[in-house]
């Protein structure tokens, strides 16, 4: 890769990640010594859709890089900015979140400062573990629960039946006391955040068709079992978030039942009834069991979100004390044809949660391009697939063609790929993986990107291991733990479970197999890589810089003033040569994980090599940044305002890590 200027939203480059409106933030640009020559560098913002410019000053040099700094006044809640570099030969370059460009760039892909309240720090420090309650663990208490009328009972050892009606009604009877009994397993892995899919009463095994939001399903142990689970998790240093369907309820829900066939009922405005008798209605994707909420109803907003006794409030308050919510189908919530109330709903959710407990998190499900909804005003992050999961599959999969049955009982051999009718899993190079990550994160502020869930798979997808290329699982797990975002382990991945689609992936946990060699090896791999994540704060919030990308291999660094981690991931053999300035301090690199070689020449140049597939991590010294003066408020610079030259900069020997 050509050595180029770099900026991201981390503390190396942004003086305040959580500014208020009107604050002046110092932003820094890192430019290779000798680049250009550059005659001036400026920031270009677009507050209120009117361009505003500030001049950068040269702070000095460190490790072969010049560091420039400019003040940016935060004038909008989401304040975008980009860098402009003017060259001595008249060329102009623009740097935004997609990279360096010769022509002007889109405002939507600018770097962004976010003035909305920041998420709690623990979000960035977490490793998430996702549990599908019916399939995780069954306590002895479950035997006393009557089998509901809708259920098709199954023994824990029975295979998953993916054909309707069993697809949604096969019932294994996992419960909350069973999860409590297995919390020490989570502790042994090192996970710190438990995400439970829905736990409210319903008429399916997945419980996304809630019959009530006011109580925990008695089949799971009821309200008291939920309290005990949260208390037991908290005692082990594990936070717990729930799963809430803001787009729809189930057709057995008490609100829906009160309105169905009852014109004039207070709850009729909660839904989109299409006839005078309240018997026809809009539902999620046409599934009659999932009637869609109408968020223009003030009373729905009160009962669901804003009231003192609302659904959102109840489960965050004691004695339940959940630590946040993942919102199901967040992308469709409040949206129907010409109606778009999504921003109002997500902001109301956020405001209510801040009032109840500002130490809680709010994540939204938005499984495709989520950038327009992820600007910091509501969701702290998202369960989203195109910015990591889908391109990862494209790069590291080798479809097997093993047949499986879909919901209608048809035999398929085409590998499942997120519901896309594109002929199975696409084949990507490492370069295309990196390009996709850049494309789908470019429109998201850095602070929000750090909160985006980064799963290999979830309860809604096939399991990655099903079609993983030989040797690719450690590479995939390693990337999940080291790239910017919230790592996610779907329960069972650490046992090596497979599943061809989003139902077959919901296999009951194979407790008792931990001693089998293949399972023990996979468990050890997860413990090691989660341990790596937990041991190095630079992986929580540190900067991110690609330093080598080719068709087989990606190499990047996570950087802070305290530490740099160098990461190599390759599907094939790796052979990457790097100039000395790319990796200052490489001579003192310390291997942390994996089987790869780092060699440093006398001139500081670095060669990385590995026989693939391979994943490797080294620790290097932190990044030294020249001393900066105090940030003061400034008037917007005119485009023609004074040029800053190297002669006017801070001396290069005034360097320290800060």
N, C-alpha and C positions, 0 to 999 in steps of 0.2 A: 504494500500500500504506500502511496505517496505521502510523505510526512506533511501534515497540514495543521493549521490552527485548530484549537479545540476549546469547547465550552460545554458545560452541562449544568444542571441545577444543584449540584452538590456543594458542600461547604467550602471546597477549594475555590469555587468560582462565584458563589453568591453569599453575600455577607449575612443575609437574614432570610431563611426559608419560610418564615411565617410573618410577613410584614402586615401592617395595617395600612388602610388607605391614607395617602399623603406621606408615608414614610419614604425616605431616600435609601435605596439599596445600592451597595457597591457591587458591581458585576465585573468579573475578570476574564480576560481572554489570554490564552496561552498560544504563543506563536514561535515556531522554530527560529533560532538565531540564523540570520542570513536569508530568511524568507522574504521574497519581494525583489528589491527593497520596497518597503511600505512607507509612504509619506504621512498617512494619517489613518486613524482607526476611530470609528464612531459607533454608537448604538442608534438604532432607529426603532422607535416605538410607534404605536398607533392609537393613543388614547382618544376615546370618543370618535374614532375613525378619522383622526386628523394626525398626520405624521409629526413626530417630535424627535429631535436629535440631541445627543450629548457627545462631547469629545472625550476620548480616552487619553490617559497619560501613561507613559511607560514607567513602570515601577522599577524595573531592573531585570537581571538575568539570573537564572538558576538552572543548572543541569542541562545547558544547551537550549533553553527556552527563554524567550522574552515574555514577561507578564505585563499586560496592559489592564488598566482599570478605568471604569467609567461609572458615573452616578446615574441611577434611573429612579425617577419619582413614580411611585405606584399611584396611578390615577384612576384605575378601574379595578374591580374585584378580581378579574383575570386580566393581567397587564402583560401583553406580549411585547417582545423585543427581539431584534436580530442584530448581528454585527455587520458593519460595512468596512471593508479594507480597501483603501485607495493606494494604488501602486505608482511608483515613480514614472512608469511608462504610460500612465493614463488608464490602465486597466482598473476595473472595480470588481471586487468579489463580495459575495454575501454569504454569511454563515448563519444557518438556522438548524433546527433539530434533524433535518434530513442530510445535512452536510454542507459542503462548500459549493457555491454556484457562481457562474459568470453573469447570469441574468437575474433580475429581481425575483423574489420568492413570495410565496403565499403567506398572508397573515396567520392562517390557520396552523401553519407549521413553525411559527415562531417559538422561541423559548418563552416561558411564561412564569411570572410571579403571581402567586395566588393570595389574595387578602382575606379570603374566607377563613374561619377558624380552622386551625391545623388539626389533623388527627392526633390521638394520643401517641406518644413515642413508642409504646409497646407494640403498635401495629407493625412497625418496621423491624422490630426485633423478633417477631414471631415466626415459628414454623407451624403451619396449619395441618391438622389431621381431620379428614372428613369421614363421618360415620353415617351410614344408612341404617337406622335403628333396627329394622326387622331382621337384618342379616349380620349384625355384629356379634352379639352375645346374648344367650338366653339363660336367665337365672332360674333357680328352682321355683321362685314365685310365679313364673309364667305358666307353670302347669295348672295353677289354680284359676287361671283366666279362661272363661268360656270362649270357644271359637266363635267369632262373629258370623252372622248369616252370609255375608258377602264372601267369606274367605274359603280358599281351597287349602286345607291343612297340608303341611309338608314336614317331614323329618329333617333335622339339621344336615344329614348326610345326603339328602335327595338332590339331584341335579336341578338347576333352575330351568323352569319351563317357560320359554319365551313366547309361546303362542297364546293368543287371546282365547279364553278370558284369563288363563293362569298368569299371563304377563303382568297383570295388575292385581290379581287376586290370590296368587300363591302366597301362603302365609307361613313363615317359619317361627314367628313368635319371639324374636329378639326383643329385649326390653331395657329400660333404664337401669334397673339394678344389675343387669348383666354388664352394662357399660361400666358401672362403678367397680365391679369385680375385676375389670381388665384395665383400669386406669394406670396401674403400675407398668403395664406394657407400653403405654404412651410415654411414661416417664423414662423407661429404658431406651426408647428411641430418641428422646430429647425434644419431642414436640411440646409446644407451649400454648397452642390454641386449638381447641376442639370445636369443630363445626358440625352441628347436628342437622340433618335434613328434617323435615317437619315432624313434630311430635303431638300435633293436635288430633282429636278424633276425626276419622274419615272412613271412607268405604273402599279403600285400596291399600296395598302394601306400601306405596310410596307416600301416601298422606298429603299429596299436593291438592287434594280435593277436600279441603277442611270442612267439617261439619260444625265447627265452633272454633273460635279463637280464645275462648274464656277458660278453657281447662285442658289439661294434658290427657291424652288418651289413656283410659284405665287399662287398656291392654299393655301399655308401656309402664304401668305402675302408678299413674295419676300424678297429681300435683306434688304430693309429698316426695315421691321418687325423684321428681325433677329438682326439688330443693336439695335433697341429699346428694344428687349427682353434682350440682353446681358447687355445693360446699366441699365435697370430696375432691373435685378438680381444683378448686381454688387452694385447698390445703396442700396440693402438690405443685403449685405454681403454674397451673394450667387454666387459662381463661376459656369461657364457653360462649359461643354465639348460636342463635337460633336461625330458623329459616321461615320466612313469612311471605305469603302469596298476596301481593298488593294488586295484582292484575285481575284476580278472580277468586271466587270461593268454590266450594263444592256445591252440587245441587241439593245436598242434604243439609246445608248450612242453615242455622236457625234464622238468619236474616233473609235468606232467599225463600225459605219455606213460609215466612211471614208475609212475603209479597207475592209469591206465585199464586195466581188465581184470585188475588185479593186486591182489586183496584182501590186506591186510596190509602192502603197501608203505609205507615211512615217509611218502611224499608223499600217501597217500590222505586224510589229515586236512587237507590244504591246500585241499581242494575239498568241495563238497556232493554226494557220491555218494548216489543214492537207491535203489540196489539192492545186494544182497549181492555181485554179480559186478563191481561198479565199472564198469558200462557205461552207466548212466543218471546224469545229473547236472544240477544247476542251472546256468544260464548267464545272461549279461547279456541281459535283455529277450527271452529265448528263442532267441538266436543261438547255435547249437551250437558255433560256432568260438570262442566267448568264455566258457569255463567260469569260474564265479565262485569267488573265494577265500573260504575259511572262516577268519576271523581269530581264532577260538577256539583255533587250533593254535599252541602255543608255538614249535614248530619252524619254522613259516612266519614267525612274528614274528622269530625269530633269523636265518633266512636272508635275509629280505627287508629287515629294518630294523635290529635291535639287535646282531647279531653283528659281530665285528671285520671279518669278510670279507663282510658283507651287501651286498646290491645297493645300498642307499642309500649305504653307506659307501664302497664301491669307487670310484664315479664322482666323489665329492667329494674323495677323497684324491688326492695326486700318484700318477702323473704326469698324471692326467686333469684334476683340479682344477676341476670344474664349480662354479658359484656358487650352485646351488640346484636346486630341483625345482618343476615344475608337476605336480600330481597329477590324473590323468584320473579322471573319474567319482568325485570325492572325496565327493560327496553320498551315494552309494550304498555306499561302502566300509564293510564291516563291518555292513551292515544287510540283514536278510532277515526279513520277517514280524515275529515277536516278538523277534528278536535285534537288538540295537543296540549295537555295539562301536565305533562311529565315533569317539567321543571318545577311547577308549583308543588307537586306531590313530593319529589325528592327533597326540595328545600324545606317543606313542612316536616318531613321525617327528621331531617338533620336538626332543625331548630328545636323540635320537641326533645330529641335525644340530648342535645346540649343542655337544655333546661333540667332534664331529669338527672343525667350523669354525663358530664363532658368527657369522662374517661372511657366512653363506649365507642364502638366503630360501626360504620354503615357501609356495607358492600352491596353492589347491585349486579344482578345477572344481566349481561349484555353480550351475547355470544358471538356477535360479528363485529363490524367496525363500530366501536363504541365512542369514538373521539368526541362527537358532538355532545354527548351526555357526561363526559368525564372532564369537566373543566373546574372542578373543585367546589362547586356550589352545593352539592348534595352528597354524592357517593365519595367515600374516601378511596375507593378502588372498585374493581369489578371482577367477577368471574367472566373472563373473555378469552376467546381462543385464537384469533388470528395474529396476535402479537407475540405468541410464544408456542402454544401447544400445536396448532395446525402446521406451522412451518417445521417444527421439530419432528413431527411425524413424517412429513415429506422428506426430510433429510435422512432420518435414522431408521426408517422402516424398510422391511423386505417382505411384502405380502406373501402369505403362505397359500392362499386359495383354498383353505380348509372350509368345507361347506357348513352352513349354519341356517337355522330357520328364523324367518322374520315374524312379525306379529300375526300375519295372516297364514303362517304355516308354509310359506314358499321357501324352497331351498335356494340359498344364495351362495356364490363363491367369490363375488366381488367384495373386496374388503370395505367395511363401513368407514366412511370419512365424513363425520359431522353432518350427516343428512344431505350432503352435496351430490347431485347426480352427475359426477364427473368421471365415472369409470373406476372408482376405487381411490386408494391413497396415491396422490401425485408423487413423482420422483423429483426431489430437489437436490441441488448441490449445497455444499456448505455456504457458498457465496449467496445463493438464493435464500437460504435460511436467514443469513444476516440482513439481506435486503428486506425481507418481509418483516423482521423485527423492527428495523428502522422505519419502514413505511407505516406500520400500524401503531407505533409509539410516537411518531413525529407530531401528531396533533394533540398530544396529552401532556399537560404540565408535569414536570419531573416529580413533584411531590405526589401527584396522583398516580403516576406510573409506579412508584415504589409500593403503593397499596394494591396494585393489580395482582390478583391470584395467578399463580404460575404452576398449574398442574400438568402432570404428564397425562392424566385422565381424570374423570370424575364419574359420579353415578349416572350421568347422562350420556356417557361415551363408551366405546369399546375401551378395553385396557391396552395401554401402549405395548405391554410385553407380548400381546397376542401376535403382533406383526413386527416386532422389533428385529432389526438386523442382528446377526450374531455378534455378540460383544458390545452392542449399542446401549444396553440398559444402564451401565455405569456412566456412560457419556451423558445420557438424558437426565439421570438423577443429578449428576454433577452440575449440569447447566441450570437446572431448576433451583439449585441451592446457591449458585454463585452469580447469576445474572440479576439485574435490578428487578425487584418484585417480591411478592409474598409466596414462598415455597409451599406447595400443597402435596400431602400424601393422602391418597384415597385408600381407606382401610382395606388391606389385602394386598396392595402392591408390594408391601414389604415381605409378603409370603410368596411372591412370584405368581400371584393369581393372573389368569387370563380370562378374556371374555370378548366375544366377537362384536357385540353391540351394547347399547346402553342398558339393556335388560340382562343380558348374559354376563355383564360385568358385576352384577349385584350378587355375587356368590357368597354364601355364608362363610364366615371366617373359619379357617381350618385349624382351630385351636388343638394343640397336642402334637402338631407336626414340627414344632420349633427345633427339635433335635435332628431332623432329617438333613443330610448334608447340603442339598441345594437350598433349602429354606434357611438354614443357619447362615449360609454364605450371603444370601440376599439380605437377611436381617442385619448382619454385620456391615454390609455395604451401606445400608440406610443409616445405621448408627454412626458410622464414620463420617459420612457426608453431612448429616445433620449436625454432628459434633463440630465439623469444620465451620459450618455456617454460624453456629452459636458462639464459637470461640473467637471470631474475627468481626468486630463491629463494622469494619469497612464494607463487609458484605451486606450490611443493613441499609446504610445510607451513603456509602462512598461513591465517588464518581465512576463513570463507565466510559472506556475508550477502546474501540477496536484498534488493534495494532497490526494484525495480519489476517487476511481472508483469502482463501483460494477455494477451489472446487471440493477439496477434501477436508479442509481444516479451518477453524476459527481460533484466533488468539486475541484475548482482550485483557485489560487490567481494570481492577477496582481500586480506586485511589483515595487516600485521605492524607492529611498532614502527618498522621501517626504511622500509617502502614500502607503498603501497596501489595495487592495479591495479583499475581500473574497466572492466567488460566489458559490452558490449551485443551481444545476438544477436537477430535478427529475421528472420522469414520474409516479412512484409509491411512496410509503411512503419512507422517508429517515431516516436513523439512522446511523450516521457516528461518530466513536470514533477516535480522533486524539491525538497523543502524544504532550506534551507541546512544544517540540522543533519544531514541524511542524508549529505552529502558535505563535511565540513569540508576546506578546502584545495582546493576545486574550481577556484578562480581560478588556481591554478598548475599545472593539469592539462597534461600533455604527451602528445600523440598518439603512440602506438606502432604501431598497425596499423589498417587499414581506412578506409573512407570514410563518416564520420558527423560530425555537428556537436555540439559541447558549448558551450553559451552560459551565462554566469553573469551574473545580474542584480546591481544595486547592493546588494541586501539579501542576496546570497549564494545565492539560489535558482538552481537549475540546470535547464536544458532540454536534453534529448538528442533529436536527430532524425536520421533516415536514410531513404533510399529503399531499400526492401528488395528481395530478401534482402540482409542486411548483417551483418558481424561487425566489431566495432571494440573497441580497447583503449586506455586512457589510463593514464599513471602519475601518481599523486598522492603527497603526503607521507605518511609513516607515521603511525600512530595514537599520540597522546599519552595516557599513562596516569598518573594521579596516583601519587605516591610511596606505596609500601606499607611498613608496618613488618615486622619479622621474624615468621615464622610459628612459633607455639609449640603444643605439644600442648594439647588442650582436652578437657574433659568434655562429653559430649553435652548440648546445651541442652534444657531443657524447653520445651514449646510455649508456655508462659506466661512464659518468661524475658524479661528486660527489653527494652523497646522502644528502638530506636536512632533518634534524630532527627537531622536535618541539623545542628542546633546542636552536636552532639557530634563532627562529622566533621573530617577533615583540611581545612585551609583550601584553597579552590579554586585559589588562585594557585600552589600547590606542585605544578606539573605538569612532567613530563618524559617523553620517550619512553624506554621501557626494555624 
